[in-house]
Amino acid sequence: MHHPLSSLIDQIVENAEKRGDFVDLPGAGKPLPHLDDPQNAVLNRMMKEADAKSPVVILRQQILASSERLKSLTDPDARKDEMARLADLQMKLAIEMEAFRKYG
């Protein structure tokens, strides 16, 4: 979906670039600092300490593993089963991504 102000924002940034407003900024060429929402800081810390992963990360790892298994399989029935598993994982990932987009 196109935001109604996207064109205006692009124009403002382009004009600032032409004027050189972004030259010699402090921290130029360095990664941005990690910008966590303070409200989620405790939750993020607990998840990191527990080595917890979001459902999206877990599903992506499972999809990668399933894809690798599929490459190594030669039996048609085993390949069919793995393709069904892979399709199921991809559907679950799509559902999780859509839920995240809608509800955060």
A tleap script that builds the chain and sets N, CA, C and O, in Angstrom:
source leaprc.protein.ff14SB
mol = sequence {
  NMET HIE HIE PRO LEU SER SER LEU ILE ASP
  GLN ILE VAL GLU ASN ALA GLU LYS ARG GLY
  ASP PHE VAL ASP LEU PRO GLY ALA GLY LYS
  PRO LEU PRO HIE LEU ASP ASP PRO GLN ASN
  ALA VAL LEU ASN ARG MET MET LYS GLU ALA
  ASP ALA LYS SER PRO VAL VAL ILE LEU ARG
  GLN GLN ILE LEU ALA SER SER GLU ARG LEU
  LYS SER LEU THR ASP PRO ASP ALA ARG LYS
  ASP GLU MET ALA ARG LEU ALA ASP LEU GLN
  MET LYS LEU ALA ILE GLU MET GLU ALA PHE
  ARG LYS TYR CGLY
}
set mol.1.N position { 0.837 -1.175 0.000 }
set mol.1.CA position { 0.000 0.000 0.000 }
set mol.1.C position { 0.886 1.245 0.000 }
set mol.1.O position { 1.839 1.330 0.775 }
set mol.2.N position { 0.584 2.174 -0.837 }
set mol.2.CA position { 1.350 3.401 -0.979 }
set mol.2.C position { 0.842 4.438 0.016 }
set mol.2.O position { -0.350 4.741 0.058 }
set mol.3.N position { 1.754 4.976 0.811 }
set mol.3.CA position { 1.367 5.999 1.783 }
set mol.3.C position { 1.187 7.322 1.047 }
set mol.3.O position { 1.963 7.635 0.144 }
set mol.4.N position { 0.169 8.107 1.422 }
set mol.4.CA position { -0.096 9.356 0.698 }
set mol.4.C position { 1.039 10.372 0.787 }
set mol.4.O position { 1.142 11.251 -0.069 }
set mol.5.N position { 1.880 10.272 1.792 }
set mol.5.CA position { 2.967 11.245 1.936 }
set mol.5.C position { 4.299 10.750 1.377 }
set mol.5.O position { 5.298 11.464 1.460 }
set mol.6.N position { 4.334 9.549 0.811 }
set mol.6.CA position { 5.594 8.989 0.318 }
set mol.6.C position { 6.275 9.897 -0.695 }
set mol.6.O position { 7.484 10.110 -0.608 }
set mol.7.N position { 5.537 10.429 -1.643 }
set mol.7.CA position { 6.124 11.296 -2.673 }
set mol.7.C position { 6.720 12.548 -2.051 }
set mol.7.O position { 7.818 12.966 -2.418 }
set mol.8.N position { 6.006 13.140 -1.118 }
set mol.8.CA position { 6.499 14.345 -0.451 }
set mol.8.C position { 7.759 14.046 0.350 }
set mol.8.O position { 8.723 14.810 0.308 }
set mol.9.N position { 7.752 12.946 1.072 }
set mol.9.CA position { 8.926 12.562 1.860 }
set mol.9.C position { 10.116 12.316 0.953 }
set mol.9.O position { 11.221 12.779 1.240 }
set mol.10.N position { 9.904 11.586 -0.149 }
set mol.10.CA position { 10.988 11.336 -1.107 }
set mol.10.C position { 11.554 12.642 -1.654 }
set mol.10.O position { 12.769 12.784 -1.792 }
set mol.11.N position { 10.689 13.584 -1.963 }
set mol.11.CA position { 11.122 14.872 -2.504 }
set mol.11.C position { 11.942 15.643 -1.467 }
set mol.11.O position { 12.966 16.235 -1.808 }
set mol.12.N position { 11.507 15.643 -0.222 }
set mol.12.CA position { 12.232 16.355 0.836 }
set mol.12.C position { 13.612 15.746 1.041 }
set mol.12.O position { 14.597 16.474 1.170 }
set mol.13.N position { 13.695 14.416 1.072 }
set mol.13.CA position { 14.985 13.741 1.246 }
set mol.13.C position { 15.888 14.018 0.053 }
set mol.13.O position { 17.079 14.274 0.230 }
set mol.14.N position { 15.344 13.971 -1.151 }
set mol.14.CA position { 16.134 14.244 -2.356 }
set mol.14.C position { 16.694 15.666 -2.336 }
set mol.14.O position { 17.860 15.877 -2.668 }
set mol.15.N position { 15.877 16.629 -1.954 }
set mol.15.CA position { 16.341 18.020 -1.868 }
set mol.15.C position { 17.431 18.169 -0.814 }
set mol.15.O position { 18.405 18.891 -1.027 }
set mol.16.N position { 17.276 17.496 0.311 }
set mol.16.CA position { 18.291 17.560 1.368 }
set mol.16.C position { 19.606 16.958 0.884 }
set mol.16.O position { 20.676 17.480 1.195 }
set mol.17.N position { 19.537 15.866 0.127 }
set mol.17.CA position { 20.748 15.263 -0.431 }
set mol.17.C position { 21.436 16.226 -1.392 }
set mol.17.O position { 22.658 16.367 -1.363 }
set mol.18.N position { 20.658 16.888 -2.242 }
set mol.18.CA position { 21.229 17.838 -3.205 }
set mol.18.C position { 21.908 19.004 -2.494 }
set mol.18.O position { 22.939 19.497 -2.951 }
set mol.19.N position { 21.331 19.445 -1.377 }
set mol.19.CA position { 21.923 20.553 -0.616 }
set mol.19.C position { 23.135 20.104 0.196 }
set mol.19.O position { 23.885 20.936 0.706 }
set mol.20.N position { 23.326 18.794 0.317 }
set mol.20.CA position { 24.455 18.283 1.090 }
set mol.20.C position { 24.170 18.186 2.581 }
set mol.20.O position { 25.095 18.148 3.391 }
set mol.21.N position { 22.909 18.148 2.939 }
set mol.21.CA position { 22.547 18.089 4.358 }
set mol.21.C position { 22.995 16.796 5.038 }
set mol.21.O position { 23.090 16.744 6.264 }
set mol.22.N position { 23.267 15.766 4.263 }
set mol.22.CA position { 23.644 14.484 4.855 }
set mol.22.C position { 25.158 14.256 4.838 }
set mol.22.O position { 25.619 13.178 5.214 }
set mol.23.N position { 25.928 15.242 4.413 }
set mol.23.CA position { 27.379 15.119 4.348 }
set mol.23.C position { 27.964 15.408 5.728 }
set mol.23.O position { 27.535 16.342 6.406 }
set mol.24.N position { 28.928 14.617 6.135 }
set mol.24.CA position { 29.651 14.795 7.399 }
set mol.24.C position { 28.748 14.770 8.627 }
set mol.24.O position { 28.977 15.520 9.576 }
set mol.25.N position { 27.754 13.939 8.621 }
set mol.25.CA position { 26.921 13.767 9.814 }
set mol.25.C position { 27.685 12.941 10.847 }
set mol.25.O position { 28.468 12.067 10.474 }
set mol.26.N position { 27.472 13.201 12.132 }
set mol.26.CA position { 28.140 12.380 13.149 }
set mol.26.C position { 27.724 10.917 12.988 }
set mol.26.O position { 26.543 10.618 12.807 }
set mol.27.N position { 28.678 10.027 13.052 }
set mol.27.CA position { 28.386 8.603 12.920 }
set mol.27.C position { 28.217 8.137 11.490 }
set mol.27.O position { 27.771 7.013 11.259 }
set mol.28.N position { 28.564 8.975 10.522 }
set mol.28.CA position { 28.420 8.597 9.111 }
set mol.28.C position { 29.218 7.331 8.826 }
set mol.28.O position { 30.364 7.201 9.256 }
set mol.29.N position { 28.618 6.418 8.113 }
set mol.29.CA position { 29.286 5.176 7.750 }
set mol.29.C position { 29.254 4.118 8.835 }
set mol.29.O position { 29.772 3.019 8.638 }
set mol.30.N position { 28.659 4.425 9.975 }
set mol.30.CA position { 28.580 3.466 11.078 }
set mol.30.C position { 27.140 2.967 11.181 }
set mol.30.O position { 26.204 3.666 10.794 }
set mol.31.N position { 26.971 1.751 11.708 }
set mol.31.CA position { 25.605 1.249 11.855 }
set mol.31.C position { 24.827 2.070 12.874 }
set mol.31.O position { 25.395 2.647 13.801 }
set mol.32.N position { 23.522 2.106 12.680 }
set mol.32.CA position { 22.674 2.810 13.629 }
set mol.32.C position { 22.677 2.066 14.959 }
set mol.32.O position { 22.759 0.838 14.986 }
set mol.33.N position { 22.589 2.800 16.050 }
set mol.33.CA position { 22.528 2.114 17.343 }
set mol.33.C position { 21.245 1.299 17.440 }
set mol.33.O position { 20.245 1.606 16.791 }
set mol.34.N position { 21.291 0.268 18.252 }
set mol.34.CA position { 20.115 -0.587 18.428 }
set mol.34.C position { 19.031 0.227 19.118 }
set mol.34.O position { 19.222 0.706 20.236 }
set mol.35.N position { 17.914 0.379 18.463 }
set mol.35.CA position { 16.844 1.225 18.978 }
set mol.35.C position { 15.692 0.360 19.482 }
set mol.35.O position { 14.723 0.119 18.762 }
set mol.36.N position { 15.805 -0.096 20.708 }
set mol.36.CA position { 14.734 -0.892 21.301 }
set mol.36.C position { 13.691 0.006 21.917 }
set mol.36.O position { 13.995 1.084 22.427 }
set mol.37.N position { 12.479 -0.443 21.864 }
set mol.37.CA position { 11.384 0.233 22.542 }
set mol.37.C position { 11.540 -0.039 24.037 }
set mol.37.O position { 11.547 -1.203 24.440 }
set mol.38.N position { 11.666 0.997 24.876 }
set mol.38.CA position { 11.861 0.777 26.312 }
set mol.38.C position { 10.765 -0.088 26.934 }
set mol.38.O position { 11.015 -0.800 27.907 }
set mol.39.N position { 9.570 -0.031 26.386 }
set mol.39.CA position { 8.481 -0.842 26.927 }
set mol.39.C position { 8.734 -2.332 26.728 }
set mol.39.O position { 8.230 -3.158 27.490 }
set mol.40.N position { 9.505 -2.672 25.717 }
set mol.40.CA position { 9.781 -4.081 25.437 }
set mol.40.C position { 11.157 -4.520 25.923 }
set mol.40.O position { 11.542 -5.669 25.707 }
set mol.41.N position { 11.902 -3.638 26.573 }
set mol.41.CA position { 13.274 -3.942 26.961 }
set mol.41.C position { 13.359 -5.171 27.864 }
set mol.41.O position { 14.218 -6.029 27.661 }
set mol.42.N position { 12.481 -5.264 28.850 }
set mol.42.CA position { 12.517 -6.401 29.772 }
set mol.42.C position { 12.184 -7.693 29.031 }
set mol.42.O position { 12.861 -8.706 29.206 }
set mol.43.N position { 11.156 -7.656 28.216 }
set mol.43.CA position { 10.776 -8.844 27.452 }
set mol.43.C position { 11.896 -9.261 26.505 }
set mol.43.O position { 12.216 -10.446 26.408 }
set mol.44.N position { 12.491 -8.299 25.808 }
set mol.44.CA position { 13.588 -8.615 24.880 }
set mol.44.C position { 14.762 -9.244 25.616 }
set mol.44.O position { 15.367 -10.198 25.127 }
set mol.45.N position { 15.085 -8.711 26.792 }
set mol.45.CA position { 16.199 -9.243 27.573 }
set mol.45.C position { 15.899 -10.671 28.025 }
set mol.45.O position { 16.762 -11.544 27.942 }
set mol.46.N position { 14.687 -10.907 28.498 }
set mol.46.CA position { 14.312 -12.253 28.944 }
set mol.46.C position { 14.371 -13.242 27.784 }
set mol.46.O position { 14.848 -14.365 27.948 }
set mol.47.N position { 13.892 -12.832 26.621 }
set mol.47.CA position { 13.917 -13.718 25.456 }
set mol.47.C position { 15.352 -14.015 25.032 }
set mol.47.O position { 15.675 -15.145 24.665 }
set mol.48.N position { 16.204 -13.004 25.082 }
set mol.48.CA position { 17.597 -13.198 24.687 }
set mol.48.C position { 18.301 -14.136 25.656 }
set mol.48.O position { 19.032 -15.035 25.239 }
set mol.49.N position { 18.079 -13.925 26.952 }
set mol.49.CA position { 18.719 -14.773 27.958 }
set mol.49.C position { 18.228 -16.214 27.878 }
set mol.49.O position { 18.988 -17.145 28.145 }
set mol.50.N position { 16.974 -16.400 27.516 }
set mol.50.CA position { 16.407 -17.747 27.408 }
set mol.50.C position { 16.657 -18.360 26.034 }
set mol.50.O position { 16.245 -19.490 25.768 }
set mol.51.N position { 17.326 -17.620 25.170 }
set mol.51.CA position { 17.576 -18.038 23.789 }
set mol.51.C position { 16.258 -18.380 23.086 }
set mol.51.O position { 16.185 -19.309 22.282 }
set mol.52.N position { 15.225 -17.604 23.411 }
set mol.52.CA position { 13.906 -17.794 22.800 }
set mol.52.C position { 13.900 -17.189 21.402 }
set mol.52.O position { 14.578 -16.197 21.133 }
set mol.53.N position { 13.128 -17.802 20.527 }
set mol.53.CA position { 13.033 -17.315 19.153 }
set mol.53.C position { 11.568 -17.120 18.799 }
set mol.53.O position { 10.692 -17.832 19.289 }
set mol.54.N position { 11.326 -16.157 17.952 }
set mol.54.CA position { 9.956 -15.901 17.516 }
set mol.54.C position { 9.496 -17.035 16.601 }
set mol.54.O position { 10.322 -17.728 16.006 }
set mol.55.N position { 8.183 -17.224 16.486 }
set mol.55.CA position { 7.676 -18.260 15.583 }
set mol.55.C position { 8.169 -18.078 14.145 }
set mol.55.O position { 8.400 -19.063 13.443 }
set mol.56.N position { 8.331 -16.842 13.708 }
set mol.56.CA position { 8.800 -16.584 12.341 }
set mol.56.C position { 10.218 -17.114 12.155 }
set mol.56.O position { 10.519 -17.743 11.140 }
set mol.57.N position { 11.087 -16.862 13.126 }
set mol.57.CA position { 12.473 -17.336 13.038 }
set mol.57.C position { 12.502 -18.860 13.034 }
set mol.57.O position { 13.211 -19.472 12.236 }
set mol.58.N position { 11.737 -19.464 13.921 }
set mol.58.CA position { 11.696 -20.930 14.002 }
set mol.58.C position { 11.181 -21.524 12.692 }
set mol.58.O position { 11.751 -22.488 12.180 }
set mol.59.N position { 10.113 -20.957 12.155 }
set mol.59.CA position { 9.561 -21.470 10.896 }
set mol.59.C position { 10.547 -21.317 9.750 }
set mol.59.O position { 10.665 -22.216 8.918 }
set mol.60.N position { 11.253 -20.202 9.690 }
set mol.60.CA position { 12.257 -20.026 8.617 }
set mol.60.C position { 13.361 -21.068 8.734 }
set mol.60.O position { 13.823 -21.599 7.725 }
set mol.61.N position { 13.787 -21.364 9.962 }
set mol.61.CA position { 14.807 -22.395 10.157 }
set mol.61.C position { 14.277 -23.760 9.717 }
set mol.61.O position { 14.992 -24.532 9.078 }
set mol.62.N position { 13.028 -24.054 10.060 }
set mol.62.CA position { 12.428 -25.330 9.668 }
set mol.62.C position { 12.265 -25.425 8.151 }
set mol.62.O position { 12.460 -26.495 7.574 }
set mol.63.N position { 11.914 -24.328 7.511 }
set mol.63.CA position { 11.777 -24.310 6.048 }
set mol.63.C position { 13.124 -24.567 5.390 }
set mol.63.O position { 13.214 -25.331 4.429 }
set mol.64.N position { 14.164 -23.937 5.901 }
set mol.64.CA position { 15.506 -24.153 5.358 }
set mol.64.C position { 15.916 -25.618 5.511 }
set mol.64.O position { 16.442 -26.218 4.574 }
set mol.65.N position { 15.676 -26.192 6.693 }
set mol.65.CA position { 16.028 -27.594 6.931 }
set mol.65.C position { 15.220 -28.517 6.020 }
set mol.65.O position { 15.759 -29.480 5.474 }
set mol.66.N position { 13.950 -28.230 5.857 }
set mol.66.CA position { 13.104 -29.049 4.988 }
set mol.66.C position { 13.568 -28.964 3.537 }
set mol.66.O position { 13.589 -29.972 2.831 }
set mol.67.N position { 13.939 -27.770 3.094 }
set mol.67.CA position { 14.443 -27.597 1.720 }
set mol.67.C position { 15.715 -28.398 1.506 }
set mol.67.O position { 15.903 -29.009 0.454 }
set mol.68.N position { 16.590 -28.394 2.508 }
set mol.68.CA position { 17.836 -29.162 2.399 }
set mol.68.C position { 17.542 -30.664 2.359 }
set mol.68.O position { 18.152 -31.398 1.582 }
set mol.69.N position { 16.604 -31.118 3.201 }
set mol.69.CA position { 16.229 -32.539 3.181 }
set mol.69.C position { 15.669 -32.923 1.813 }
set mol.69.O position { 15.992 -33.981 1.274 }
set mol.70.N position { 14.834 -32.057 1.266 }
set mol.70.CA position { 14.208 -32.334 -0.028 }
set mol.70.C position { 15.260 -32.508 -1.123 }
set mol.70.O position { 15.106 -33.352 -2.006 }
set mol.71.N position { 16.320 -31.715 -1.066 }
set mol.71.CA position { 17.387 -31.827 -2.071 }
set mol.71.C position { 18.065 -33.192 -2.032 }
set mol.71.O position { 18.518 -33.701 -3.058 }
set mol.72.N position { 18.131 -33.780 -0.834 }
set mol.72.CA position { 18.864 -35.043 -0.694 }
set mol.72.C position { 17.998 -36.280 -0.927 }
set mol.72.O position { 18.525 -37.384 -1.067 }
set mol.73.N position { 16.695 -36.109 -0.971 }
set mol.73.CA position { 15.801 -37.264 -1.129 }
set mol.73.C position { 15.676 -37.675 -2.596 }
set mol.73.O position { 15.595 -36.836 -3.493 }
set mol.74.N position { 15.663 -38.990 -2.809 }
set mol.74.CA position { 15.496 -39.501 -4.172 }
set mol.74.C position { 14.231 -40.344 -4.313 }
set mol.74.O position { 13.691 -40.467 -5.413 }
set mol.75.N position { 13.755 -40.922 -3.218 }
set mol.75.CA position { 12.539 -41.735 -3.244 }
set mol.75.C position { 11.332 -40.838 -3.506 }
set mol.75.O position { 11.122 -39.866 -2.781 }
set mol.76.N position { 10.534 -41.147 -4.531 }
set mol.76.CA position { 9.389 -40.287 -4.875 }
set mol.76.C position { 8.392 -40.097 -3.724 }
set mol.76.O position { 7.879 -38.996 -3.524 }
set mol.77.N position { 8.119 -41.168 -2.970 }
set mol.77.CA position { 7.175 -41.039 -1.854 }
set mol.77.C position { 7.744 -40.155 -0.744 }
set mol.77.O position { 7.030 -39.338 -0.162 }
set mol.78.N position { 9.025 -40.327 -0.463 }
set mol.78.CA position { 9.667 -39.508 0.568 }
set mol.78.C position { 9.709 -38.043 0.131 }
set mol.78.O position { 9.503 -37.139 0.942 }
set mol.79.N position { 9.977 -37.817 -1.157 }
set mol.79.CA position { 9.994 -36.442 -1.672 }
set mol.79.C position { 8.603 -35.810 -1.575 }
set mol.79.O position { 8.466 -34.641 -1.215 }
set mol.80.N position { 7.575 -36.599 -1.903 }
set mol.80.CA position { 6.205 -36.095 -1.834 }
set mol.80.C position { 5.853 -35.710 -0.396 }
set mol.80.O position { 5.253 -34.661 -0.162 }
set mol.81.N position { 6.223 -36.555 0.563 }
set mol.81.CA position { 5.965 -36.257 1.976 }
set mol.81.C position { 6.698 -34.990 2.415 }
set mol.81.O position { 6.141 -34.151 3.122 }
set mol.82.N position { 7.949 -34.865 1.987 }
set mol.82.CA position { 8.736 -33.688 2.386 }
set mol.82.C position { 8.200 -32.424 1.720 }
set mol.82.O position { 8.199 -31.356 2.332 }
set mol.83.N position { 7.746 -32.534 0.477 }
set mol.83.CA position { 7.154 -31.371 -0.195 }
set mol.83.C position { 5.881 -30.928 0.516 }
set mol.83.O position { 5.615 -29.731 0.627 }
set mol.84.N position { 5.099 -31.882 0.993 }
set mol.84.CA position { 3.885 -31.536 1.745 }
set mol.84.C position { 4.257 -30.844 3.054 }
set mol.84.O position { 3.623 -29.866 3.451 }
set mol.85.N position { 5.284 -31.360 3.715 }
set mol.85.CA position { 5.751 -30.741 4.966 }
set mol.85.C position { 6.250 -29.325 4.695 }
set mol.85.O position { 5.939 -28.400 5.446 }
set mol.86.N position { 7.018 -29.155 3.629 }
set mol.86.CA position { 7.548 -27.841 3.271 }
set mol.86.C position { 6.415 -26.864 2.955 }
set mol.86.O position { 6.449 -25.714 3.392 }
set mol.87.N position { 5.428 -27.309 2.208 }
set mol.87.CA position { 4.283 -26.445 1.882 }
set mol.87.C position { 3.533 -26.042 3.146 }
set mol.87.O position { 3.098 -24.898 3.275 }
set mol.88.N position { 3.384 -26.980 4.078 }
set mol.88.CA position { 2.717 -26.684 5.347 }
set mol.88.C position { 3.498 -25.630 6.135 }
set mol.88.O position { 2.911 -24.695 6.679 }
set mol.89.N position { 4.811 -25.785 6.194 }
set mol.89.CA position { 5.649 -24.811 6.905 }
set mol.89.C position { 5.572 -23.433 6.250 }
set mol.89.O position { 5.506 -22.415 6.940 }
set mol.90.N position { 5.582 -23.405 4.920 }
set mol.90.CA position { 5.497 -22.129 4.213 }
set mol.90.C position { 4.155 -21.446 4.460 }
set mol.90.O position { 4.093 -20.223 4.579 }
set mol.91.N position { 3.087 -22.226 4.536 }
set mol.91.CA position { 1.767 -21.667 4.830 }
set mol.91.C position { 1.735 -21.098 6.249 }
set mol.91.O position { 1.210 -20.008 6.474 }
set mol.92.N position { 2.298 -21.838 7.200 }
set mol.92.CA position { 2.351 -21.348 8.584 }
set mol.92.C position { 3.146 -20.052 8.671 }
set mol.92.O position { 2.768 -19.135 9.401 }
set mol.93.N position { 4.247 -19.977 7.926 }
set mol.93.CA position { 5.048 -18.756 7.920 }
set mol.93.C position { 4.248 -17.594 7.345 }
set mol.93.O position { 4.284 -16.491 7.889 }
set mol.94.N position { 3.536 -17.828 6.264 }
set mol.94.CA position { 2.721 -16.768 5.660 }
set mol.94.C position { 1.660 -16.277 6.640 }
set mol.94.O position { 1.389 -15.079 6.713 }
set mol.95.N position { 1.064 -17.189 7.388 }
set mol.95.CA position { 0.050 -16.807 8.378 }
set mol.95.C position { 0.679 -15.977 9.488 }
set mol.95.O position { 0.120 -14.959 9.896 }
set mol.96.N position { 1.839 -16.405 9.978 }
set mol.96.CA position { 2.536 -15.660 11.035 }
set mol.96.C position { 2.926 -14.261 10.559 }
set mol.96.O position { 2.777 -13.284 11.292 }
set mol.97.N position { 3.425 -14.175 9.326 }
set mol.97.CA position { 3.841 -12.877 8.783 }
set mol.97.C position { 2.636 -11.947 8.637 }
set mol.97.O position { 2.723 -10.759 8.948 }
set mol.98.N position { 1.531 -12.482 8.170 }
set mol.98.CA position { 0.319 -11.671 8.012 }
set mol.98.C position { -0.192 -11.201 9.371 }
set mol.98.O position { -0.598 -10.049 9.518 }
set mol.99.N position { -0.173 -12.086 10.357 }
set mol.99.CA position { -0.606 -11.703 11.705 }
set mol.99.C position { 0.302 -10.617 12.266 }
set mol.99.O position { -0.170 -9.686 12.919 }
set mol.100.N position { 1.605 -10.734 12.012 }
set mol.100.CA position { 2.541 -9.717 12.502 }
set mol.100.C position { 2.271 -8.374 11.829 }
set mol.100.O position { 2.294 -7.332 12.484 }
set mol.101.N position { 2.015 -8.401 10.520 }
set mol.101.CA position { 1.726 -7.151 9.803 }
set mol.101.C position { 0.452 -6.492 10.332 }
set mol.101.O position { 0.382 -5.270 10.456 }
set mol.102.N position { -0.548 -7.309 10.642 }
set mol.102.CA position { -1.826 -6.762 11.095 }
set mol.102.C position { -1.804 -6.318 12.554 }
set mol.102.O position { -2.338 -5.265 12.901 }
set mol.103.N position { -1.178 -7.133 13.405 }
set mol.103.CA position { -1.321 -6.908 14.841 }
set mol.103.C position { -0.023 -6.566 15.563 }
set mol.103.O position { -0.035 -6.245 16.751 }
set mol.104.N position { 1.099 -6.635 14.842 }
set mol.104.CA position { 2.374 -6.253 15.449 }
set mol.104.C position { 3.024 -7.281 16.263 }
set mol.104.O position { 4.100 -7.044 16.811 }
savepdb mol mol.pdb
quit
